[in-house]
Amino acid sequence: MQEDIRGQVAAGSTFGLTDAVEKHAREQNFTYVGDLGDALMERRAEALATLDELQRHLQHLVRVLALTPGRESVAELLRLTDADRTSQGGPRSQLPFLASLLAEAQRPADLAFAFTGDTSSLFSPLRSLLPCLAQELVLRGTDVMALPEIAGWAGHWDRDQAYNPHPLAWLPLRRTGLERDLRFPSRGYRTGAYDGMPQLPADGRRTIGPAAWTGTPVASLREVSTPDLHERMAAAPTAGGWGGFEVKVYEATAPIEPHDLPTVLAGLPAECLEGLEDTSRFEVAPCSAADVWGALFLLASLGAGFGTGVYGAYGRLRAWQSLGGLSGAPAGASWAEVQRRAMSCTWFRFEAESEWFYNEYSDLGIAALAPDGRRIAVLAATTTD
């Protein structure tokens, strides 16, 4: 009987099994029920292995189409994406990734026709793909509004936001003054290159000695972080899947001069700086708001270590959200207001040989001092958890 059960299940037939299970359970024939369970679990394991293999082949096929230059490969990829109805490992399940691949490998002119597709259906994959693709092109320096197909889509899309708002609509369709020297992954059919975090700037780099860590603080500080601030400041490392991160905002009772901030940073009551010893390294260097935006973009878009992050479009959004929280921009502020606030802050990057930092791969410390010298915001991210 056991072999008959296994043969039936192995053949993919489940006809009558429900009735059989109930019948034999009532008759106390639990050996039959148990044997059937073994057969079903074996069949499930085989089916899952087959499904995994099919998904790997399909994902590779999609990657090849996206990275092979030419309008024909793009058209075939869009056709497959539209035909996908499962969203389980197929093209529809990886639309931000597809947009990133397409923007990396294809000429903007060979992508523009996609923006003339029908997006009226709520189930059209283009409704999610095109906003990502437009942002990926913007980040790579394309003047998307100079392409009539994209400009026409943008007009319709912009009007649609009043009824069906999209998170990427907050972003401009051009690169801003802070978005320069961007880093993107370099990918092939079977390969991918990860670009790590830029090193601490050399200009103005200072090493803060142990005496500063235990000395009298320049100003008394109290933490004023709020749940809303935490969420906004943490947008980039959260999106990038970083193993550990810390975001804090402090308020000083007296203004802090920018040249004193490195010493203040060394003595902050922050988890990321716990465990500094006499032989520990703590280095600080001034940087620009553009440098900070670029680092936040890497945090979100490429992710930690060899993770994937959220790619360019949403990486751009999360970088701006973190920058807004760090610079003290109010919730709901426009990107222009966030940029204005960021440009008015004094920015530093820091590295520390503390117990918290891993100090081997792409760790990051950022500090912002508000124009009045009273507000300090800190973001630290590490590859460890």
C-alpha positions as a printed NumPy array, in Angstrom:
array([[  0.   ,   0.   ,   0.   ],
       [  2.831,   2.358,   0.854],
       [  4.336,   1.938,  -2.619],
       [  0.939,   2.627,  -4.206],
       [  0.676,   5.844,  -2.185],
       [  4.159,   6.964,  -3.139],
       [  3.554,   6.119,  -6.773],
       [  0.342,   8.136,  -6.849],
       [  1.937,  11.177,  -5.246],
       [  5.118,  10.863,  -7.307],
       [  2.998,  10.923, -10.429],
       [  1.581,  14.245,  -9.292],
       [ -1.891,  12.935,  -8.622],
       [ -3.701,  13.983,  -5.472],
       [ -7.116,  12.753,  -6.625],
       [ -8.968,  11.142,  -3.745],
       [ -6.2  ,  11.746,  -1.202],
       [ -8.314,  14.025,   0.974],
       [-11.04 ,  11.396,   1.343],
       [ -8.459,   8.658,   1.861],
       [ -6.737,  10.531,   4.681],
       [-10.008,  11.126,   6.505],
       [-11.139,   7.496,   5.994],
       [ -7.935,   5.92 ,   7.319],
       [ -7.735,   8.363,  10.223],
       [-11.243,   7.367,  11.306],
       [-10.2  ,   3.724,  11.037],
       [ -7.134,   4.406,  13.224],
       [ -4.846,   3.413,  10.333],
       [ -2.226,   6.035,  11.116],
       [  0.548,   4.123,   9.368],
       [ -1.202,   4.859,   6.079],
       [ -1.612,   8.528,   7.022],
       [  2.025,   8.813,   8.056],
       [  3.275,   7.122,   4.878],
       [  1.189,   9.514,   2.829],
       [  2.717,  12.444,   4.736],
       [  6.223,  11.178,   3.942],
       [  5.353,  10.877,   0.265],
       [  3.837,  14.353,   0.128],
       [  6.859,  15.942,   1.801],
       [  9.21 ,  14.236,  -0.642],
       [  7.104,  15.419,  -3.548],
       [  7.008,  18.958,  -2.136],
       [ 10.81 ,  19.033,  -1.753],
       [ 11.225,  17.927,  -5.37 ],
       [  8.731,  20.54 ,  -6.569],
       [ 10.443,  23.316,  -4.626],
       [ 13.83 ,  22.321,  -6.023],
       [ 12.382,  22.389,  -9.529],
       [ 10.788,  25.769,  -8.873],
       [ 14.077,  27.199,  -7.573],
       [ 15.87 ,  25.983, -10.685],
       [ 13.235,  27.475, -12.993],
       [ 13.382,  30.802, -11.166],
       [ 17.179,  30.911, -11.45 ],
       [ 16.996,  30.299, -15.194],
       [ 14.224,  32.867, -15.619],
       [ 16.066,  35.506, -13.598],
       [ 19.211,  34.927, -15.656],
       [ 17.208,  35.221, -18.883],
       [ 15.692,  38.496, -17.713],
       [ 19.123,  39.816, -16.73 ],
       [ 20.561,  38.917, -20.142],
       [ 17.738,  40.722, -21.95 ],
       [ 18.117,  43.818, -19.768],
       [ 21.892,  43.996, -20.227],
       [ 21.973,  43.288, -23.96 ],
       [ 21.89 ,  46.674, -25.706],
       [ 19.17 ,  47.316, -28.238],
       [ 15.52 ,  48.179, -28.523],
       [ 14.594,  44.616, -29.543],
       [ 15.877,  43.092, -26.285],
       [ 14.092,  45.804, -24.293],
       [ 10.826,  45.133, -26.126],
       [ 11.062,  41.399, -25.463],
       [ 11.795,  42.02 , -21.787],
       [  8.762,  44.283, -21.488],
       [  6.609,  41.661, -23.199],
       [  7.711,  38.988, -20.729],
       [  7.188,  41.338, -17.815],
       [  3.655,  42.07 , -18.945],
       [  2.989,  38.344, -19.452],
       [  4.198,  37.439, -15.944],
       [  1.181,  36.769, -13.755],
       [  2.745,  35.178, -10.658],
       [  5.079,  37.875,  -9.256],
       [  6.981,  34.969,  -7.658],
       [ 10.547,  35.185,  -8.915],
       [  9.534,  36.444, -12.357],
       [ 10.115,  39.855, -13.949],
       [  7.28 ,  41.539, -12.035],
       [  8.889,  40.701,  -8.713],
       [ 12.057,  42.678,  -9.509],
       [ 10.956,  45.85 , -11.297],
       [ 13.325,  48.306,  -9.477],
       [ 16.186,  45.911, -10.279],
       [ 15.143,  45.724, -13.935],
       [ 15.035,  49.512, -14.138],
       [ 18.562,  49.683, -12.747],
       [ 19.874,  47.113, -15.233],
       [ 18.159,  48.796, -18.177],
       [ 19.502,  52.234, -17.285],
       [ 22.991,  50.782, -16.918],
       [ 23.127,  48.975, -20.254],
       [ 20.711,  50.666, -22.654],
       [ 20.811,  53.949, -24.547],
       [ 18.088,  56.316, -23.315],
       [ 16.785,  56.538, -26.897],
       [ 16.258,  52.762, -26.897],
       [ 14.253,  52.989, -23.668],
       [ 12.079,  55.974, -24.492],
       [  9.46 ,  53.933, -26.393],
       [  8.593,  52.112, -23.132],
       [  7.121,  55.355, -21.806],
       [  4.457,  55.3  , -24.513],
       [  3.032,  52.021, -23.222],
       [ -0.427,  51.691, -21.688],
       [ -0.351,  52.409, -17.959],
       [ -4.088,  52.825, -17.494],
       [ -4.506,  49.43 , -15.85 ],
       [ -3.706,  49.254, -12.146],
       [ -2.124,  45.865, -12.865],
       [  0.217,  47.091, -15.576],
       [  3.869,  46.523, -14.56 ],
       [  4.736,  49.767, -16.345],
       [  3.038,  51.711, -13.543],
       [  5.853,  50.595, -11.236],
       [  8.676,  50.194, -13.743],
       [  8.545,  53.585, -15.495],
       [  8.929,  55.824, -12.394],
       [ 11.967,  53.742, -11.392],
       [ 13.406,  53.827, -14.9  ],
       [ 12.978,  57.595, -15.18 ],
       [ 14.804,  58.122, -11.887],
       [ 17.6  ,  55.729, -12.855],
       [ 18.138,  57.706, -16.058],
       [ 18.081,  61.025, -14.194],
       [ 20.755,  59.788, -11.797],
       [ 22.976,  58.838, -14.732],
       [ 22.753,  62.361, -16.137],
       [ 20.067,  61.923, -18.791],
       [ 17.952,  64.973, -19.557],
       [ 14.757,  62.927, -19.58 ],
       [ 12.541,  65.894, -20.42 ],
       [ 14.437,  66.3  , -23.704],
       [ 13.044,  62.938, -24.806],
       [  9.461,  63.547, -26.042],
       [  8.215,  60.101, -24.992],
       [  9.395,  60.543, -21.405],
       [  8.277,  64.172, -21.232],
       [  4.797,  63.123, -22.37 ],
       [  4.658,  60.347, -19.793],
       [  5.874,  62.722, -17.064],
       [  3.044,  65.148, -17.794],
       [  0.381,  62.454, -17.475],
       [  2.105,  60.925, -14.448],
       [  2.392,  64.268, -12.676],
       [ -1.345,  64.905, -13.076],
       [ -2.095,  61.405, -11.806],
       [ -0.383,  62.075,  -8.477],
       [ -3.418,  63.892,  -7.091],
       [ -5.401,  60.657,  -7.336],
       [ -2.77 ,  57.949,  -7.053],
       [  0.368,  59.365,  -5.391],
       [  3.638,  57.545,  -5.955],
       [  6.556,  57.896,  -3.489],
       [  9.047,  58.658,  -6.276],
       [  6.988,  61.671,  -7.371],
       [  8.625,  63.612,  -4.526],
       [ 11.914,  63.529,  -6.461],
       [ 12.766,  65.962,  -9.267],
       [ 13.209,  64.733, -12.83 ],
       [ 16.63 ,  66.308, -13.008],
       [ 19.798,  65.919, -10.96 ],
       [ 20.304,  68.449,  -8.208],
       [ 23.469,  70.235,  -7.12 ],
       [ 24.088,  67.667,  -4.373],
       [ 23.879,  64.676,  -6.703],
       [ 27.287,  64.46 ,  -8.299],
       [ 30.1  ,  61.907,  -8.49 ],
       [ 27.564,  59.112,  -8.092],
       [ 28.651,  55.5  ,  -7.913],
       [ 26.743,  52.68 ,  -9.56 ],
       [ 27.277,  48.931,  -9.737],
       [ 28.87 ,  47.437, -12.828],
       [ 27.113,  44.244, -13.842],
       [ 27.408,  41.56 , -16.478],
       [ 25.374,  38.514, -17.419],
       [ 26.826,  36.574, -14.481],
       [ 28.901,  39.092, -12.588],
       [ 28.488,  42.191, -10.485],
       [ 30.973,  44.637,  -9.025],
       [ 30.337,  46.359,  -5.693],
       [ 31.781,  49.818,  -5.126],
       [ 32.588,  50.353,  -1.457],
       [ 32.199,  53.489,   0.61 ],
       [ 34.565,  56.365,  -0.275],
       [ 37.419,  56.776,   2.162],
       [ 37.504,  59.515,   4.754],
       [ 38.5  ,  62.792,   3.032],
       [ 42.183,  63.662,   3.377],
       [ 41.736,  67.443,   3.522],
       [ 41.315,  68.609,   7.1  ],
       [ 41.49 ,  65.094,   8.485],
       [ 42.22 ,  65.076,  12.199],
       [ 43.049,  62.383,  14.724],
       [ 41.453,  63.062,  18.103],
       [ 43.603,  61.866,  20.998],
       [ 42.438,  60.001,  24.132],
       [ 42.62 ,  63.128,  26.281],
       [ 39.711,  64.624,  24.367],
       [ 37.509,  61.623,  25.092],
       [ 37.693,  62.078,  28.843],
       [ 38.097,  65.847,  29.017],
       [ 35.492,  68.466,  29.871],
       [ 32.908,  68.65 ,  27.083],
       [ 32.722,  71.878,  25.1  ],
       [ 29.021,  72.128,  25.736],
       [ 26.438,  70.164,  27.662],
       [ 24.314,  67.997,  25.423],
       [ 20.969,  66.297,  25.725],
       [ 19.476,  63.837,  23.281],
       [ 16.372,  65.122,  21.497],
       [ 15.751,  62.279,  19.046],
       [ 12.12 ,  61.523,  18.25 ],
       [ 10.517,  58.489,  16.577],
       [  9.809,  60.56 ,  13.464],
       [ 13.398,  61.798,  13.248],
       [ 14.729,  58.314,  13.828],
       [ 12.629,  56.912,  10.994],
       [ 13.66 ,  59.609,   8.526],
       [ 17.355,  59.594,   9.426],
       [ 17.465,  55.799,   9.28 ],
       [ 15.832,  55.611,   5.836],
       [ 19.095,  54.983,   3.94 ],
       [ 20.714,  52.323,   6.173],
       [ 17.372,  50.582,   6.663],
       [ 16.812,  50.385,   2.899],
       [ 20.337,  49.083,   2.39 ],
       [ 19.938,  46.312,   4.923],
       [ 22.912,  47.374,   7.024],
       [ 23.689,  45.025,   9.89 ],
       [ 23.767,  47.791,  12.46 ],
       [ 23.169,  51.512,  12.487],
       [ 22.638,  54.3  ,  14.982],
       [ 20.958,  57.678,  14.505],
       [ 20.853,  60.317,  17.207],
       [ 20.123,  64.037,  17.536],
       [ 21.623,  66.116,  20.352],
       [ 20.941,  69.655,  21.505],
       [ 23.654,  71.769,  23.099],
       [ 23.008,  74.304,  25.845],
       [ 25.557,  76.63 ,  24.223],
       [ 26.545,  77.016,  20.581],
       [ 29.368,  74.786,  19.343],
       [ 31.891,  76.172,  16.904],
       [ 32.556,  73.995,  13.851],
       [ 36.258,  73.632,  14.728],
       [ 35.252,  72.247,  18.149],
       [ 32.802,  69.663,  16.807],
       [ 35.397,  66.867,  16.261],
       [ 36.266,  66.951,  19.954],
       [ 32.586,  66.969,  20.897],
       [ 31.961,  64.017,  18.611],
       [ 34.641,  61.95 ,  20.328],
       [ 32.867,  62.367,  23.644],
       [ 29.292,  61.762,  22.518],
       [ 27.261,  59.288,  24.592],
       [ 26.652,  57.161,  21.517],
       [ 26.719,  53.38 ,  21.273],
       [ 28.874,  53.526,  18.149],
       [ 31.676,  55.17 ,  20.166],
       [ 31.613,  52.922,  23.197],
       [ 34.83 ,  51.09 ,  23.988],
       [ 37.331,  53.683,  22.743],
       [ 40.673,  53.048,  24.441],
       [ 43.941,  54.916,  24.708],
       [ 45.276,  53.144,  21.637],
       [ 42.061,  53.445,  19.64 ],
       [ 41.87 ,  55.439,  16.438],
       [ 39.292,  58.211,  16.126],
       [ 39.512,  60.338,  13.   ],
       [ 37.305,  63.147,  11.766],
       [ 37.308,  65.035,   8.459],
       [ 35.105,  67.844,   7.151],
       [ 33.065,  67.075,   4.072],
       [ 30.397,  68.665,   1.902],
       [ 26.667,  68.076,   1.815],
       [ 27.195,  66.487,  -1.605],
       [ 29.708,  64.044,  -0.09 ],
       [ 27.145,  63.105,   2.546],
       [ 24.37 ,  62.666,  -0.007],
       [ 26.62 ,  60.39 ,  -2.05 ],
       [ 27.456,  58.269,   0.991],
       [ 23.78 ,  57.981,   1.932],
       [ 22.95 ,  57.005,  -1.643],
       [ 25.483,  54.185,  -1.464],
       [ 24.063,  53.062,   1.882],
       [ 20.589,  52.703,   0.39 ],
       [ 21.137,  51.811,  -3.261],
       [ 23.952,  49.261,  -3.083],
       [ 23.368,  47.939,   0.414],
       [ 25.758,  46.476,   2.952],
       [ 28.572,  44.186,   1.914],
       [ 27.404,  42.213,  -1.092],
       [ 23.714,  42.923,  -0.554],
       [ 21.529,  44.468,  -3.197],
       [ 20.04 ,  47.523,  -1.502],
       [ 17.037,  49.137,  -3.193],
       [ 18.85 ,  50.233,  -6.381],
       [ 19.022,  53.74 ,  -7.811],
       [ 15.479,  55.111,  -7.84 ],
       [ 14.493,  54.236,  -4.301],
       [ 18.094,  54.655,  -3.154],
       [ 17.828,  58.271,  -4.273],
       [ 14.595,  58.74 ,  -2.332],
       [ 15.954,  57.151,   0.86 ],
       [ 19.143,  59.227,   0.656],
       [ 17.102,  62.426,   0.523],
       [ 14.952,  61.269,   3.428],
       [ 18.003,  60.585,   5.594],
       [ 19.559,  63.892,   4.565],
       [ 16.357,  65.698,   5.541],
       [ 16.396,  64.197,   9.017],
       [ 20.099,  64.861,   9.518],
       [ 19.85 ,  68.482,   8.384],
       [ 16.78 ,  69.269,  10.491],
       [ 14.338,  69.782,   7.622],
       [ 10.725,  69.456,   8.77 ],
       [  8.727,  66.372,   7.884],
       [  7.082,  66.804,   4.498],
       [  9.641,  69.342,   3.28 ],
       [ 10.364,  69.506,  -0.443],
       [ 13.653,  68.304,  -1.853],
       [ 14.601,  71.951,  -2.459],
       [ 14.076,  72.768,   1.226],
       [ 16.095,  69.701,   2.26 ],
       [ 18.894,  70.816,  -0.047],
       [ 18.816,  74.33 ,   1.382],
       [ 19.   ,  73.005,   4.941],
       [ 21.777,  70.573,   4.079],
       [ 23.868,  73.27 ,   2.416],
       [ 23.625,  75.417,   5.537],
       [ 24.937,  72.684,   7.883],
       [ 28.555,  71.878,   8.684],
       [ 29.292,  68.251,   7.857],
       [ 31.886,  65.791,   9.095],
       [ 32.657,  62.154,   8.517],
       [ 34.31 ,  60.093,  11.233],
       [ 35.861,  56.689,  11.813],
       [ 36.448,  55.026,  15.157],
       [ 38.13 ,  51.893,  16.459],
       [ 35.322,  51.276,  18.903],
       [ 33.676,  47.984,  19.795],
       [ 30.713,  48.841,  17.576],
       [ 32.433,  49.55 ,  14.251],
       [ 33.765,  46.668,  12.222],
       [ 36.413,  48.863,  10.552],
       [ 37.096,  46.519,   7.678],
       [ 34.444,  47.16 ,   5.037],
       [ 32.453,  50.272,   4.255],
       [ 31.614,  51.455,   7.77 ],
       [ 30.376,  55.025,   7.897],
       [ 30.012,  57.825,  10.439],
       [ 28.319,  61.156,   9.591],
       [ 27.739,  64.209,  11.772],
       [ 25.865,  67.419,  10.981],
       [ 26.126,  70.676,  12.914],
       [ 23.235,  73.111,  12.426],
       [ 23.996,  76.754,  11.504],
       [ 23.187,  77.936,  15.046],
       [ 25.694,  75.458,  16.514],
       [ 23.087,  73.99 ,  18.851],
       [ 21.941,  70.859,  17.003],
       [ 24.142,  67.835,  16.271],
       [ 22.81 ,  64.92 ,  14.248],
       [ 24.753,  61.675,  13.934],
       [ 24.329,  58.655,  11.676],
       [ 26.606,  55.635,  11.939],
       [ 26.382,  52.413,   9.965],
       [ 28.388,  49.218,  10.16 ],
       [ 28.397,  45.967,   8.213],
       [ 28.102,  43.933,  11.399],
       [ 24.877,  43.308,  13.292]])
